[in-house]
Amino acid sequence: MRLFAVRHGATEYSRDRRFTGSRDVPLTTDGRLQAEAVAQALAGAAVAAVYTSPLERARMCAELVAKPHRLEPRVVPELSEMAFGAWEGLSRDELAARFPRDAEAWRGTPERVTPPGGESLGAVAARVRGALDRLIAAHAGETAIVVTHAIVMRLIVLAALGLGPERLWSVDASPAGITEIEYVGDWATVHRMNTLAHLDGRP
């Protein structure tokens, strides 16, 4: 299977670098334009299916990406962003002020911290891996698109590279970034990661 993994476009939270997590926030105008650029970039691919997180910012993006292929996005709850619990809505500076130990652990050992009322990184990695395994099995020899979130994107790439969640900050996931991975048997090849050329000067 060939997978195009896409992070949704910009939101007010991503613009301000706030933890969004399970909060259902929409794309900004710029985020919608970014999603349209992703749709144009992937319009020529022979896509069998488009999958999306149930959160609005991903669904809005997935609908635009699926339109050139005349497909309806399929919602997969396991592709939701990591739930950050009490961190949601906070900026990085606010997190450091309110939860200094958590903030330090998140920067250095993210796999060892669970936000109060949120998910552990290991739990997110497990549910994402399960969803991805099902997609790979369902689309052998085909191309699929997944529209999801920053933490999920990083975990998808790390798994393809044979790396664990503890390497979370080794890869990036920008709004509207496109990652392309090919899965053959037990092997994965990352053809491109977090590419942004399709935005071509857009915000």
VOBA-1610 file (N, C-alpha, C; in pm, whole numbers, padded with zeros to 5 digits, always signed):
BEGIN
Met+00084-00120+00000Met+00000+00000+00000Met+00087+00124+00000Arg+00042+00224-00075Arg+00106+00355-00069Arg+00015+00447+00013Leu+00073+00510+00113Leu-00004+00595+00203Leu+00044+00739+00192Phe-00051+00830+00172Phe-00025+00972+00188Phe-00086+01012+00322Ala+00000+01045+00417Ala-00046+01089+00549Ala-00037+01241+00554Val-00147+01305+00590Val-00156+01452+00584Val-00197+01505+00721Arg-00124+01604+00768Arg-00173+01675+00886Arg-00272+01782+00838His-00379+01800+00912His-00479+01902+00877His-00414+02040+00869Gly-00484+02133+00807Gly-00434+02270+00795Gly-00441+02345+00928Ala-00402+02471+00922Ala-00386+02553+01043Ala-00519+02580+01114Thr-00509+02590+01245Thr-00621+02633+01330Thr-00569+02748+01416Glu-00659+02811+01491Glu-00614+02916+01583Glu-00521+02858+01689Tyr-00547+02734+01729Tyr-00463+02671+01831Tyr-00323+02642+01776Ser-00316+02590+01654Ser-00184+02561+01597Ser-00107+02690+01571Arg-00177+02794+01532Arg-00113+02925+01509Arg-00047+02975+01638Asp-00118+02957+01750Asp-00068+03004+01879Asp+00013+02898+01954Arg+00034+02783+01890Arg+00111+02672+01948Arg+00051+02629+02083Arg-00080+02609+02081Arg-00151+02560+02200Arg-00182+02412+02184Phe-00189+02342+02296Phe-00228+02201+02294Phe-00376+02192+02260Thr-00407+02127+02148Thr-00547+02115+02104Thr-00606+01983+02150Gly-00536+01874+02120Gly-00581+01743+02164Gly-00721+01708+02117Ser-00808+01674+02212Ser-00943+01629+02178Ser-01041+01743+02156Arg-00997+01868+02172Arg-01087+01981+02147Arg-01121+01989+01999Asp-01246+02016+01970Asp-01293+02015+01832Asp-01292+02157+01777Val-01180+02199+01724Val-01167+02334+01670Val-01163+02328+01517Pro-01214+02431+01450Pro-01218+02430+01304Pro-01088+02481+01242Leu-01075+02463+01114Leu-00967+02525+01040Leu-00988+02676+01034Thr-00880+02751+01030Thr-00888+02893+00999Thr-00905+02908+00848Thr-00925+03031+00802Thr-00929+03057+00657Thr-00800+03011+00591Asp-00687+03042+00655Asp-00559+02997+00601Asp-00551+02845+00601Gly-00604+02781+00704Gly-00602+02636+00711Gly-00682+02572+00600Arg-00793+02634+00567Arg-00874+02581+00456Arg-00800+02596+00322Leu-00732+02710+00303Leu-00653+02729+00182Leu-00540+02626+00174Gln-00479+02597+00288Gln-00376+02494+00291Gln-00433+02358+00251Ala-00552+02327+00302Ala-00616+02199+00269Ala-00647+02191+00120Glu-00689+02300+00062Glu-00715+02303-00082Glu-00587+02280-00161Ala-00476+02332-00110Ala-00347+02310-00176Ala-00306+02163-00168Val-00333+02099-00054Val-00307+01955-00042Val-00393+01878-00143Ala-00519+01916-00155Ala-00609+01850-00249Ala-00556+01859-00391Gln-00507+01975-00430Gln-00450+01993-00564Gln-00325+01907-00581Ala-00242+01903-00477Ala-00117+01827-00486Ala-00141+01677-00503Leu-00250+01626-00445Leu-00278+01482-00448Leu-00387+01444-00549Ala-00434+01542-00625Ala-00546+01517-00717Ala-00511+01415-00825Gly-00385+01406-00865Gly-00347+01316-00972Gly-00321+01173-00928Ala-00321+01147-00800Ala-00297+01011-00751Ala-00422+00925-00767Ala-00402+00797-00794Ala-00515+00703-00805Ala-00547+00653-00665Val-00636+00723-00598Val-00663+00698-00457Val-00785+00609-00439Ala-00769+00503-00360Ala-00880+00410-00337Ala-00970+00454-00222Ala-00912+00524-00123Ala-00991+00562-00006Ala-00922+00677+00067Val-01005+00757+00135Val-00956+00865+00219Val-01009+00842+00360Tyr-00920+00842+00457Tyr-00957+00820+00596Tyr-00927+00946+00677Thr-01005+00967+00783Thr-00987+01086+00863Thr-01015+01061+01011Ser-00949+01139+01092Ser-00986+01152+01233Ser-01127+01209+01240Pro-01201+01181+01346Pro-01336+01237+01358Pro-01338+01385+01396Leu-01225+01441+01436Leu-01223+01580+01480Leu-01240+01675+01362Glu-01312+01785+01386Glu-01357+01872+01277Glu-01244+01923+01189Arg-01132+01962+01250Arg-01023+02019+01171Arg-00968+01918+01070Ala-00967+01791+01106Ala-00922+01687+01013Ala-01032+01655+00911Arg-01156+01646+00957Arg-01266+01614+00866Arg-01283+01719+00757Met-01272+01846+00795Met-01283+01954+00696Met-01176+01940+00589Cys-01055+01911+00633Cys-00944+01893+00540Cys-00966+01769+00453Ala-01009+01659+00514Ala-01030+01535+00440Ala-01137+01549+00333Glu-01242+01624+00363Glu-01348+01644+00263Glu-01295+01714+00139Leu-01208+01813+00159Leu-01149+01884+00045Leu-01052+01794-00031Val-00974+01716+00041Val-00877+01626-00022Val-00946+01515-00099Ala-01059+01468-00049Ala-01131+01356-00113Ala-01210+01399-00236Lys-01244+01527-00243Lys-01334+01575-00349Lys-01284+01545-00490Pro-01157+01571-00526Pro-01113+01541-00663Pro-01123+01393-00699His-01127+01307-00599His-01132+01162-00622His-01276+01109-00615Arg-01370+01201-00590Arg-01512+01164-00577Arg-01531+01057-00470Leu-01465+01078-00359Leu-01473+00985-00246Leu-01530+01055-00125Glu-01592+00977-00038Glu-01635+01028+00092Glu-01534+00983+00197Pro-01481+01074+00276Pro-01386+01033+00379Pro-01448+00935+00478Arg-01371+00837+00518Arg-01415+00739+00616Arg-01355+00776+00753Val-01440+00790+00852Val-01395+00833+00984Val-01338+00714+01062Val-01219+00733+01117Val-01153+00631+01198Val-01118+00694+01334Pro-01192+00661+01439Pro-01168+00724+01569Pro-01025+00709+01620Glu-00960+00598+01584Glu-00823+00575+01632Glu-00722+00674+01575Leu-00762+00751+01473Leu-00673+00850+01415Leu-00687+00987+01481Ser-00766+00995+01590Ser-00781+01120+01664Ser-00648+01162+01725Glu-00637+01291+01751Glu-00517+01341+01816Glu-00507+01288+01958Met-00386+01287+02010Met-00363+01252+02149Met-00446+01342+02239Ala-00516+01286+02336Ala-00593+01365+02432Ala-00497+01419+02537Phe-00492+01551+02550Phe-00398+01614+02642Phe-00460+01653+02775Gly-00586+01620+02798Gly-00648+01643+02928Gly-00634+01786+02975Ala-00577+01803+03095Ala-00565+01935+03157Ala-00473+02030+03081Trp-00393+01976+02989Trp-00304+02063+02910Trp-00378+02135+02797Glu-00494+02085+02758Glu-00561+02138+02639Glu-00597+02285+02655Gly-00565+02362+02553Gly-00589+02506+02555Gly-00469+02586+02602Leu-00368+02517+02661Leu-00251+02586+02713Leu-00144+02604+02606Ser-00072+02716+02612Ser+00047+02733+02532Ser+00163+02661+02600Arg+00276+02650+02532Arg+00393+02586+02593Arg+00437+02662+02718Asp+00435+02795+02711Asp+00476+02874+02827Asp+00379+02855+02944Glu+00251+02849+02915Glu+00151+02828+03020Glu+00166+02690+03082Leu+00197+02590+02999Leu+00220+02456+03053Leu+00338+02456+03149Ala+00447+02524+03109Ala+00566+02529+03194Ala+00537+02598+03326Ala+00448+02699+03325Ala+00415+02771+03448Ala+00324+02689+03539Arg+00228+02616+03482Arg+00129+02543+03562Arg+00173+02401+03598Phe+00241+02337+03505Phe+00284+02198+03525Phe+00432+02186+03488Pro+00520+02249+03566Pro+00662+02254+03526Pro+00727+02117+03509Arg+00695+02021+03597Arg+00756+01888+03583Arg+00706+01818+03458Asp+00575+01830+03431Asp+00519+01770+03309Asp+00581+01833+03185Ala+00596+01965+03187Ala+00652+02034+03070Ala+00794+01988+03042Glu+00871+01972+03147Glu+01010+01927+03130Glu+01013+01783+03078Ala+00928+01697+03132Ala+00923+01558+03087Ala+00875+01549+02943Trp+00778+01630+02904Trp+00724+01628+02768Trp+00833+01666+02667Arg+00920+01759+02705Arg+01029+01799+02616Arg+01138+01692+02606Gly+01164+01625+02717Gly+01278+01533+02719Gly+01245+01386+02707Thr+01139+01342+02773Thr+01100+01201+02771Thr+00949+01191+02755Pro+00896+01226+02638Pro+00751+01232+02620Pro+00680+01100+02644Glu+00752+00989+02626Glu+00690+00858+02645Glu+00666+00826+02792Arg+00719+00908+02882Arg+00708+00880+03026Arg+00609+00969+03098Val+00541+01056+03026Val+00447+01148+03092Val+00307+01129+03035Thr+00209+01130+03125Thr+00068+01125+03084Thr+00000+01251+03137Pro-00052+01336+03048Pro-00120+01457+03095Pro-00236+01421+03188Pro-00259+01498+03294Pro-00373+01470+03384Pro-00504+01465+03305Gly-00571+01352+03312Gly-00696+01336+03239Gly-00679+01307+03091Gly-00553+01286+03047Gly-00526+01262+02906Gly-00475+01121+02880Glu-00411+01104+02765Glu-00359+00975+02722Glu-00207+00970+02735Ser-00155+00851+02749Ser-00011+00832+02738Ser+00026+00820+02590Leu+00149+00854+02560Leu+00197+00843+02422Leu+00195+00698+02376Gly+00226+00606+02467Gly+00222+00465+02431Gly+00083+00417+02393Ala-00018+00466+02462Ala-00156+00428+02429Ala-00195+00482+02292Val-00154+00603+02263Val-00184+00661+02132Val-00114+00581+02023Ala+00013+00548+02045Ala+00088+00471+01946Ala+00021+00336+01918Ala-00032+00272+02022Ala-00096+00141+02006Ala-00223+00151+01923Arg-00305+00253+01949Arg-00429+00263+01872Arg-00402+00304+01727Val-00303+00389+01706Val-00267+00429+01570Val-00212+00309+01493Arg-00128+00231+01559Arg-00071+00113+01493Arg-00181+00015+01453Gly-00280-00004+01540Gly-00390-00094+01508Gly-00468-00046+01387Ala-00498+00084+01383Ala-00572+00140+01270Ala-00491+00127+01141Leu-00362+00155+01149Leu-00277+00148+01031Leu-00265+00006+00979Asp-00254-00090+01068Asp-00248-00231+01026Asp-00374-00269+00947Arg-00489-00222+00994Arg-00614-00254+00924Arg-00619-00188+00786Leu-00571-00066+00777Leu-00569+00003+00648Leu-00477-00066+00548Ile-00360-00105+00597Ile-00264-00173+00510Ile-00322-00304+00458Ala-00388-00379+00545Ala-00449-00506+00504Ala-00563-00484+00404Ala-00637-00376+00421Ala-00753-00352+00335Ala-00715-00297+00198His-00594-00240+00186His-00559-00170+00061His-00427-00218+00002Ala-00405-00347+00006Ala-00285-00402-00055Ala-00282-00366-00204Gly-00171-00310-00250Gly-00158-00273-00390Gly-00230-00146-00428Glu-00287-00077-00331Glu-00362+00046-00359Glu-00298+00166-00289Thr-00358+00282-00313Thr-00314+00407-00250Thr-00426+00461-00163Ala-00392+00503-00043Ala-00490+00562+00048Ala-00434+00691+00106Ile-00525+00776+00149Ile-00489+00901+00215Ile-00545+00898+00356Val-00463+00941+00451Val-00506+00957+00590Val-00487+01104+00628Val-00592+01165+00682Val-00582+01303+00731Val-00594+01298+00883Thr-00491+01348+00950Thr-00487+01331+01095Thr-00414+01448+01160His-00342+01422+01270His-00290+01529+01357His-00140+01514+01381Ala-00082+01614+01448Ala+00064+01622+01461Ala+00124+01501+01532Ile+00072+01465+01648Ile+00130+01353+01723Ile+00110+01223+01645Val-00007+01204+01590Val-00035+01083+01512Val+00057+01075+01391Met+00077+01187+01322Met+00168+01189+01207Met+00308+01145+01248Arg+00357+01201+01357Arg+00491+01164+01403Arg+00500+01014+01434Leu+00399+00961+01499Leu+00400+00819+01535Leu+00395+00730+01411Ile+00322+00769+01309Ile+00317+00693+01183Ile+00456+00687+01120Val+00523+00801+01115Val+00657+00805+01055Val+00757+00726+01138Leu+00753+00743+01269Leu+00846+00669+01356Leu+00830+00518+01340Ala+00704+00474+01333Ala+00680+00330+01314Ala+00737+00282+01181Ala+00722+00363+01077Ala+00775+00325+00945Ala+00927+00316+00947Leu+00991+00397+01030Leu+01136+00398+01042Leu+01189+00299+01145Gly+01097+00227+01210Gly+01136+00130+01310Gly+01179+00193+01441Leu+01127+00313+01470Leu+01162+00386+01592Leu+01041+00392+01684Gly+01065+00406+01813Gly+00958+00409+01911Gly+00913+00549+01946Pro+00806+00559+02027Pro+00751+00689+02066Pro+00850+00779+02139Glu+00953+00719+02200Glu+01051+00801+02272Glu+01129+00893+02176Arg+01121+00866+02045Arg+01188+00950+01945Arg+01093+01054+01885Leu+00987+01086+01957Leu+00881+01172+01904Leu+00932+01300+01840Trp+01031+01363+01901Trp+01078+01493+01851Trp+01183+01480+01743Ser+01209+01358+01695Ser+01304+01339+01585Ser+01244+01372+01450Val+01111+01382+01443Val+01043+01415+01318Val+00947+01531+01343Asp+00913+01602+01236Asp+00823+01716+01248Asp+00693+01686+01175Ala+00591+01764+01206Ala+00460+01749+01140Ala+00394+01886+01134Ser+00416+01956+01024Ser+00364+02091+01006Ser+00220+02087+00957Pro+00141+02192+00983Pro+00006+02198+00927Pro+00010+02183+00775Ala-00072+02093+00723Ala-00086+02064+00579Ala+00037+01997+00520Gly+00127+01946+00604Gly+00241+01870+00553Gly+00198+01735+00499Ile+00265+01691+00393Ile+00235+01562+00330Ile+00352+01467+00351Thr+00322+01346+00397Thr+00420+01240+00411Thr+00376+01122+00325Glu+00469+01060+00254Glu+00437+00947+00166Glu+00516+00825+00209Ile+00445+00717+00237Ile+00508+00593+00284Ile+00457+00476+00201Glu+00546+00388+00163Glu+00509+00266+00091Glu+00528+00146+00183Tyr+00425+00062+00191Tyr+00430-00058+00275Tyr+00429-00182+00184Val+00532-00265+00198Val+00540-00392+00124Val+00576-00501+00224Gly+00482-00590+00249Gly+00506-00693+00349Gly+00533-00630+00486Asp+00643-00669+00547Asp+00680-00614+00678Asp+00770-00491+00665Trp+00790-00443+00542Trp+00884-00334+00519Trp+00810-00205+00484Ala+00865-00094+00532Ala+00808+00037+00499Ala+00920+00127+00447Thr+00889+00204+00342Thr+00984+00300+00286Thr+00921+00438+00290Val+00988+00532+00353Val+00940+00670+00359Val+00995+00743+00236His+00907+00776+00142His+00950+00842+00018His+00963+00993+00035Arg+00878+01052+00116Arg+00892+01194+00150Arg+00824+01217+00284Met+00873+01319+00357Met+00824+01341+00492Met+00798+01489+00516Asn+00674+01521+00556Asn+00637+01657+00594Asn+00670+01759+00485Thr+00647+01722+00359Thr+00675+01815+00250Thr+00573+01927+00248Leu+00621+02047+00214Leu+00537+02167+00217Leu+00544+02246+00087Ala+00609+02192-00015Ala+00628+02264-00140Ala+00494+02302-00204His+00391+02221-00182His+00260+02248-00241His+00196+02374-00187Leu+00242+02422-00071Leu+00185+02544-00014Leu+00236+02668-00087Asp+00357+02663-00139Asp+00410+02765-00231Asp+00380+02908-00186Gly+00425+02941-00068Gly+00410+03077-00020Gly+00280+03106+00054Arg+00191+03005+00062Arg+00069+03027+00139Arg+00104+03039+00287Pro+00016+03100+00367Pro+00045+03118+00511Pro+00064+02983+00580
//
